């Protein structure tokens, strides 16, 4: 009787493991299908001309996405300048004053902001940064992306700094170090790897966003370095070209999708490596 009961429990254990592995495999399959199909359709469009020249009218051979690549890098860089300092200071406050009423309100606002659809953020950015100034511009697009980055980086910073033992802060304070220096020179450097991971994940999150840019940066067929004027980006190119009736534009959209996929994958892999190898250890 006992032996049969043991075999039955072993069978249930193996069945459960099989079910778990099956669910994991099913969840991974769509990711590999997306990577395979985008790579298959887009890699043939990638060449030096694609990376260094401007788009051409439909029907003309050649042409590239240089303006979209430069525009995407400018938007990410500018949005990071706005989002990273604000997010880190928010994360520091939330971790240091966890029980305060303001921290509870701030934490709730971050959760709500993280759940707001990107197209709604685009409309808000249009009302705040585009309409008052009378025209589309890249700066408004960067600010819209920054609003999407803030919750990710702030929450990651908060959770990372919570892992720093209280004894380290108490030791620094006991040596007579001012409290703000304890935070900036002891606590934050200790959790720097987690903060960097949050920054990379935030950038990867907004790199492929299209909806906010439709209402802000708008797009530009020419090379532009002026943040106060409309600017092109890879998500906008994919959105506009994929819905066109021209085969050459479809090929350009697939090529741009492939480049954007590679960028996002690289950023996520870097974040995973940092998170796994440079953990807070004591």
Helices and strands as residue ranges (DSSP letters): H 2-42, G 43-45, H 48-52, H 66-96, H 101-115, H 118-125, I 126-130, G 131-133, H 138-161, H 166-174, H 179-182, I 183-187, H 188-190, H 192-207, H 211-214, H 234-242, H 247-277
